[in-house]
Amino acid sequence: MTTREPGPLPRPIPVEEFFADPGFIVPTISPDGTRIAYLAPHRGRRNVWVRGIDQTHDDAVPVTHDTRRGITLYHWTDDPRWLLYQQDTDGNEDWHLYRVDLDDPGAAAVDLTPMEPGTRVFAVESLPSVPGNVLVWMNPRLGSIDVFRVDVASGEVVLHHEETDPLAATLLDRRGRPAFQVVTEQDGTIAISAVDRATGATRPLRRMGGPEYPLSVQPQLVTPDGDGLLVGSFSGGDDLALARIDRETGAETVVAAVAGRSLDNMGIMAAGVLPPAVYTHRGTGEAIAARFVDDRPHIEVLDPGFAPVYAELATLSDGVLGTLSSDVSGRRWIVTFTHDREPGVCWFYDHATGERRRLFQPFPHLDPADLAPMTPVRFPARDGLELPGYLTLPLGVEPRDLPMVLLVHGGPWAQDAWGYNPEVQLLANRGYAVLQVNFRGSLGYGRRHLTAAVGEFGRAMQDDLVDAVDWAVAQGYADPDRVGVFGVSYGGYAALVGITATPDLFAAAVDYVGVSDLVTALRALPPFTRRYNANSWYRYFGDPEVPEQEAELRARSPITMVDRIRTPLLVAQGANDVRVPQAQSDRIVASLRERGIPVEYLLAEDEGHGFENESNRLRFYRAVERHLAEHLIRPDTTDTPENSL
């Protein structure tokens, strides 16, 4: 057990300082290096602001004016007049692409993709070979994702590439030509083929694994010359490396590998917001660095030309490189850093002049001295599988017999990583130990760790969480009578399973948009997910159309075991959630209320799979604070009375 002398209590940090809209996030530089765009509050929501490279926020102009739901994704274009952003309606995930006029920032945005309900924009990429145009991936045929070319100025939309196989993804080169095709076959095998540029015919190159690629092979980056495909590959081993597949021969060559570490693919969960697995040069498209999972993320430089830039960037912070944006020349850079106690600090660096300036701090009132460090931990599961995780202990108290919250990540193909987490810091500030565990099935810890979750949904995956709690108790950190569980999405499912399968383990639970009925959830998967289901939901969980597997899914659904719940529960749900529809939470809450079990239900009418609007976030986390304090804090102890707000 880690021991330390209790220091002074940190100041009680209000919920607003953790969960109000940040002063800035998602900064990027314009292609010509003259302007910066970022997200900041405007009209009560996150909107896009633009300012000159040498200006301050006082000089910035809001160029979007959304008042319904905060904006997260935006895109520069090659025309200095236009900027694009994506937005849905109250969290329904039917994303549209909008254009704003930087010459007239007060004008109304133009919807470039007016589509029927159920269709959405999946991705937007520049098209250097056709100035003024972007490529947009959409599904107007619902079951297939096709590529369209959009003329930004005129708004004209034309079909660029039609996907004839719903199980296929065709990858384009920088000129917009089909180069490779990736198909997930019915048995889960991933087949990679070259696409003939003249005829469109495919030629098999390579076949890869199955369940070790639950989200298909990631990343999928066509090299700038169009002759290679960069992918994450286990290459017959346990670690995920970055490899190149040759378009002519199909030969696989390792581009970047770190012994005992895997490529970090978390960026695919929120491209443009989270750090990518592979950083690329904006002007050339070449891969310049790769990110690997470690106790602290590890950056591997790939391009000798980027090495001196990275050496200078690394001097700006004691954190780890986060997001990266440069002008097309690679001279001017905007960079953020991952840090457990200093969230999202942004710097400007000019490699030609050596100029460097700290640009933004998204949460200026947060002092790193008041925040708790995340400590990497590892311990064995009951079957011997090593479980990596993070333990965050509150400041100012002896780390013994503390109330503890098990914080369970979503996905389940995601991971807890070293970095700033406002949930972790809120809980630590209130006196809780916080334990995060990368249970089997989490990304980033190798083939064996990942595939150990096949068929273990609600079984060994859940046992890993129980084993994590037992470890924390055995080490003396946690009081076994005051352990809570809190999770979002898959983590919400795990919280519900925790209070049904092990009802005596947890004294309080928080289910945030969690699945309660697996059969209903899997049957509701949209048609465009078919290309992934063989290796993801069906392989790991089960196919609800197969009677034996349907029965097993029902047996592992919390709604089937709801009569076992006696743990006080807080449930939060978005009314427009298309991943976990409202009925999933309604049924759990109704059943508990019928039996008189304490349950608080927060339903947000203007939200989807998670709360984006500030007022909803503040309402939720204030409820979390009250709920956990009521059931985990003893009034006769010194756990957190000074820090309860």
N, C-alpha and C positions, 0 to 999 in steps of 0.2 A: 504493500500500500504506500502511495505517495504521502509523505508528511510534509507539513510546512507550518511555520508560525503564522497564526492569524494576523493579518494586517488590518488597517482601518477599513471600515465598511465603505464601499463606493457610494456615491450620491444616488438617491432613488431617481431613476430615469423615467420620465413619463412615457406612457405608451405612445404618445404622439411622436416622440423623438425617434422611435423605432419604426413606426408604421405609417406616418404621414407621407404624402408624396415627397420624394427626395427633391432637393434643389436642382439636381441634374442627374440624368443617367443616359447611357447609350450615346456617347459622343463620337462623332466622326468628322473627318476633314473632307472638304470638297475635292473633286478630282484635280482642280488646278491649284489647290493648296492655299486659296485666299480666304476661305470661310470655314466656319465650324457650325455644325448642326448638333442638336442634342434635345433631349426631352426634359421639360420642366413644367411646373404648374402654370396653368392659364385658364381662366374662367372655371376654376374648380376641378379641372381634370389635367392629366398629363397631355401636353401638346408639344409640337415640334417648334423649336426656336432656332434662328440663324443669326450669326454675327460675324463680323470680320475677324481675321486671325489675330489682330492686335487689339481688338475691342474687348470690353467687359460685358457682363450680363446687363448692365444698365443701358448699353447700346444695342442689345439684341432685340430682334423682332419676332413675335410669335407668328408663324406662317400657317398654322392650323388652328382651328377654333372649335374643336369637338367639345360638347358639353354633356354627352351621354356616358361615354366610357373612355378611359385613358388609352392613348395610343402607345404602342410598343414597338412596331416595326416601321421604318421609313427607308427610303433609298434615294441617294443622289442619282442624277442622270448626267449624260455627257453634254447636255445643253444647260448652261448656267441659269437659264430662266426657270426650269422646271424641277420640282422635287416631288417624289411619290411617297405615299404611305398606305398601309393596310389597316382596315378596320372592319369589325363585324357589328352585329346588332345585339347589344346587351348580353354578350357572351355566348351567342349561338354558334360561333366558329364558322359562319358563312362569310369568310373574309372577302372583301372587295378591294380593288386597287384604285386609289384616288390620286388625282394630280392637283398640285397647288402651284400658283404662279408667284415666283419670288419677286417679280417686278411689280406685282400687285398683291401683296400678302394679305390684304383685307378681303379680297374676293373669295367667293364661295368655292370650295373644292369641287372638282369634277370627277364623277364616278366613271372610270374607264372600263369597268367590267360589270355593267348592269346585268345581273343573272337571276335565274329562278331560284327559289329557296332550295337548299340542299346542295347547291354548287358553291365552290369556294376557290380562292386563289391559294395555291400551296407554296409557290416560290416565284421570285422575280430575279432575273439576271440581266446584266447589260449585254449588248450585242455589238462588240467593237466593229464588226464588219459592216454594219448598217447603222450609221450615225443617226441619232434621234429615235432609235427603236430599242425596246426591251423585249425579252422573252418572258412569258408568263405561263406557268403551269396551272391549268384549271380542269375541272371535271364537269362540263356541261352535259356529258353523257352519263353522269353520276357514277357508273361503275368503272370508268376509265379516266386516266389523267392524261390529257393531251397538252401539247405546247402551242401557244399562240404568240404571234408577233404583234406588238402594239406600237403604233406610231404615237409617241407621247404628245406631240404638238397637235395633231389632227384628231387623235382619239381613235383612229382606224384600227380595227382588230381583225387579223386574218389568221386562219389556221396555218401553223408552221409545220407541225408534225402530229399525225394522228397515231395513237397507240392502238394497234390492232389486237394485241394480246393483253387482257386485263391483269395477267400475272407478270407482265414485263415492264421494265423501266428502260427506256432508250436514253443514253447519255450523249450529249452533243459536245462538239468541239467549240473552240472560241469563235469559229465562223458560223456556228449554228447548224453544222452538218452532223447527222447521226454518225457516231463513232463506235460505240459499244452498246450492247444490250445485256441487261441483267435480268434473269428470270428465276423466280423461286418456283421450282417444280412441285407437283402434288406431294411428293415424298419429303419435301424440304430441301432437297439438293439445290444449290444455287449454281446456275449455269451462266457463264460469261462468254459472250460471242462478240466477234468483230462485225460491224455493219459495213457492207460495201457502199462506198460513197456514190457510185454511179447507179447501181441497181437496187440498193436497199436490202439485198439478200444478206443473211447472217451466216457466219462461219464460226463453229464452236472453237473456243480457245482453252477454256479451263472450267472445271467443276470443283465447287468448294462446299465442304461441310454441310451443316444443317442447323441443329439446335444451338450451336455456339454462335450463330448469327441470327438472334431473334428479331432484329430489326434490319435484316439483310446485311450484306457486307457494308461496313461504314468505315471511313468515308468512301465516296465514289467521285473521284476527281480526274477528269481527262486532262492529260498534260498539255501544255500550250501548243506543242507541235502536233497534237492529235494522235500520236503514235503510241501512247502509253496510258494506262489507267492506274491511278493510285488508289489502293484499297487497304483496309485493315485485314491482315491475314495472320492466322495462327501458324501457318507454314509447318504444320506437323508437330508443333510444340504447344506449350501451355500459355505463352505470352503473346499478346496481340501486337504485331509489328506493323509498320507502314511498308507496303510492298508495291512494286510496279509490275503490271502485267503488260507484256509487249503485244502490240496489236497484230503483228505479223506472225510471231512464233508461239504466243501464249506463254512464253517463259516468264517465271516469277522471280523478281530480284528484290531483295530487302533494301529499302531506302533508309529506314531508321528503325533501330531496335535498342531496347535497354534491358539488360538481363534482369529477370525477375519482376519486370514492370510491363504494363500493357498500355497501349495507346488510349488516350482519354477521349471517348466519343460523346461525352455529355453535351457537347455543343450542338448536336443534332436536335436536342430537345427544344432549343430556342436559338436558332441561327441568328447571328447578328447581335444577340444579347449576351449569351454565354460565350466564353472563350472557345475557339474552334479546336478540333483535333489537329488540323494542319493550317498554319498561317500561310497566306499566299501574297505575292507582290501584286499590288493593284494594277500596275502598268503592264507587266509581262504575264501575270498569271502563274509564275513559277512558285513552287513550294519553297518557303524560306525557313520554316521551323515547324516542329511537331511537339505536341503536348502529351506527356505520359503521366499516368496515375502513380502517385507516391504519397508518403505521409504528408508532404507538401508537394504540389504538382511540380513536375520536372519538365523543363524546356530543352529540347534538343535542336540545335541550330543545324540546318541542312544546306544553306546557301552561303558560300564563303563571302559573297558580297554583303550579306546581311550581318555577318559576324561582328564587324566593328560597330554597326548600328546597335545591335543587341547589347554589346559590351557597354555602350553609353547608356542605353535605357536601363540596364540593370543597376546602374548607380543611383537611379532616381528614387528607389524605394527598397525596403528590406522585405517586401512582399514578392509575389510571383507574377510574371507577365500575365495579364488578363486579356482584354480586348485590344486590338491593334488596328490602326487605320492610317493610311498614308496617302499623299497625292500620287499621281501616276508616275512621277519621276522618282519616287522613293526618297525624296529629300526631306519633306516635312512629315512629322509623325504625331499622331494623337494616341496615347497609350494609357490604359488603366491597369491597376494591379490588384491581384487577389491577396487579401490579408485577413487574418481572423479578427483583428481589433481595429482596423482602419478601412472602412468600407469604400471601395470604388473611387479612390483618389485618382485624379486625371492629370496628366502632364502633356505639355507640348515640347517637342524636340526638333530642332532644325539641324540636320546632319552636315549641312554645308557651312553654317556659321558657328555651330556649337551652342546656339541659344537654347535654353531650356527654361520653362516656366511651369509652375504648378497652376493649373487652370481652375479646377473645380474640387470641391469636397461636397458630396451629395448630402451628407448629414453633418453640417458644421458644428452642431451643438454636442456631438458625441466626442468625448475625450477618450482616446485609447486606454488611458490609465484607469478608467472606470469600467472597462470591458474585460471579460474573462478570457484567458487563452484557451484554445482548443488543444488538447493533448492527444496524440495518436495512441491507441491501445490495440492490443491483439490478445485473443484468448481462444481456446479450442471449443468447438461445439461438441455435443455429446458423442458424435461419431468421429471426432478427431479433426474435422475440417477447421482450418484456421479462420477465425472471423476478425477482420480488421474493423476498427471503428474509431470514434472520438469521444473523449470524456471531457466535459467542461464543468469545472468546479467553481462555485461562487466565491467571490473575493470576501475577505474579512471574517470568515468563519472557519473553524476547524473542519477539515474534510472527512468527517466521520459521522455515520448514522444520520445522513442528511435525507430530507425528502428528495425524491428523484423522479424525473420524467424521462421515460423512454420515448424518444422522438424518432418515428419510423418514416423513412423516405418513401416517395411514391414510385410509380413505374409499373411493375417492380424493376424494370430494366433501367435503373438509374443508379445513383450512388450518393452517399454523403462524402463530402470532400472538405479539406482544410480551406477555410475562408470565412468571411463574415456571414453570419446567419442571424437575422433579427429575432427569430423565434428563440434560438439558443440564448442569445444575449438577454432578452427579456426575462427568460426563466432563470438564468444565472443571477441576474440583478435582483430577482425576488428571493434568492436564497436556495434555489433548487440545484442539485447536481443534474446534469443533462447528459444522457448516454445515447449516442447514435451508433448503430451497428450496420455494417454492410453484409447483411445476411446473404446466404447462397442465392444466386440469381441476380445479384447486383452486378452492374457493369464495372469493368476496369480491374478485375482481380484474377484474370486468367480463365482459360477454358474449363478447367476442372471445377473451379468455384462457381462459374456460371451454370454449367450443365448439371451440377449437383441439385439444381432446383427443378429439373424436369419431373413432372408428376408429383411434386412436393408442395404444391400450393395448399396452404392451410395445414400442412404436416411439418416436414423438416424445416421449411422456411419459417414457420411459426415457432418451431422448437428453438431455432437460432435466437429468436428474440427472448424466449424464456431463459435460455442459457446465458444470454447477456445480462439479464436481471440477476440471475443467480451469481454470476461472476462479480457484479458490482456489490452485492450483499456480502459475498464471501471475502471480498477485499476490504470490507468495512466502510465503503463509501455511502451505501444506501441503507436506510432503515426499511426492512422488509415490509413493515406495516404501512409505509407511506410512499408507495411507488405508483405513479400514474403513467398512462400511455396516451400518446397524442400522435395522430398521423393524418396525412392528406392523401386522397385518392387510394392507391394501393395501401398506403399507410393507414388510411381510415378503415379499410377492410381489415387490416391486421389488428387495429385497435378493437374492432367489433369481435373478431375471432378471439382476441385475448380475453375479453370479458364474457365470452360464451364457453370456449374450450377450457380456460383456466380462470374461472370466476373468482377464485380466492387470491389471485396474484396481484391484482391492481385495485387500488382504492379509489381511483377516478379515471375517467377516460374522455378523450376528445376525438370525435369522428368528423373530419373535415372532408366533405364530398367523397365519402367512402362507399365502396360497393357493398351491398348487403345481399344481393341475389345474383349469383354468378351466371345462372342460366339466362335470365333476362338480359343481363349485361352483354353476354357474348352474342346472343341473338340480335341485339341491337347494333352490333358493329356495322358501320357503313360499308357499302359495296367496294369502295376504293381501297379498303384494307385487305382485300383478298390476297394481294401479292405478298403479304407478310404473315398471314394467319397460320400457315403450315408450320412455321418455325417459332411462332410466338404463342399466341393464345391457345391454339389447338394442341401444340406439342407440350407446352408447359402445364396447361390447365385442363384441357379436354374439349371435345367437340360436342356441343349440346344436341346435335342432330343424331348422334350415336347413342342409343338408349342406355347402354351401360355407363358411358361417360356422362350422360345427362344425370343419371342417378347419383354418380359420384360428385358432380358439381353441386347438386342440391344438398348433398350431405355435408359439403364443406362451405355452404352459404350461411352466414350469420342469421339470416331470416329464419332458417330452419331450426336454429338453436336459440331463438330469441327468448324462450321461456326460461333459459338459464341465467339471463342477465339480472343482476342485482346491484351492479356497480353504478354509482351516479355517473350520468353520461351527458355530455354536451354535443349536439349535432349541429353542423353548419352546412347549408346547401344553397346552391344557386338555382333559381327557378328555370333558367334556360340552359342548364348543363346538358350537353348532348352525349357526354361520355358516361356520366352517372346521373341518369334522369331523376327528377325530384321524387318520383314514386319510390325509389330505392330508400330514401331517407324517411319519407312519409310512413312507410309500412313499419319501419323499426320504431319510430316515435309513437305511432298509434298503439302498437302492441304494448310498449312499456307503460304508456299512460293508462291503458286498460287495467294493468296490474298494479298501478300505483308506484312504479319504480321512478325515482327522481330522474327527469330528463328535461333539458333545456334545448329548445329548437330555434335556431336562427335561420330564417329563410329570406334570402335577398332576391327580390323580384327582378332586379336589373343586372344579374350576374350569371355567369356560366360555371365552368369548372375551376373555381377559385375566385376570390374577391379581388377585383382590380380597382374599384372605386374607393377612394380614401375613407369616406364615411362608413362604408361597409367593413373595411379592414379594421378601423378603430373600434367599431361596435363589437366585432368578433374577438379581437385580442383583449379588450376589456372584459368580455365574458369569460375568455380562457383564464385570465388572471383571477377573477372572482371564483370561478369553478374550482380551480386547482387549490387556491388558498383555503377555500371552505373545507376541502376534503383531505388535503395533505399537510396543512400547517397546524401544529399544535399551539393553541394560544398560550400555554404555559412554558414555551421554549423561546429561545432567542433566534429562531430560524430567520425570520425576516420582518418583524414588526416595524422596524425603522424603514424598511424598503417597500412596504406595501403602500400603494397609492390608490 
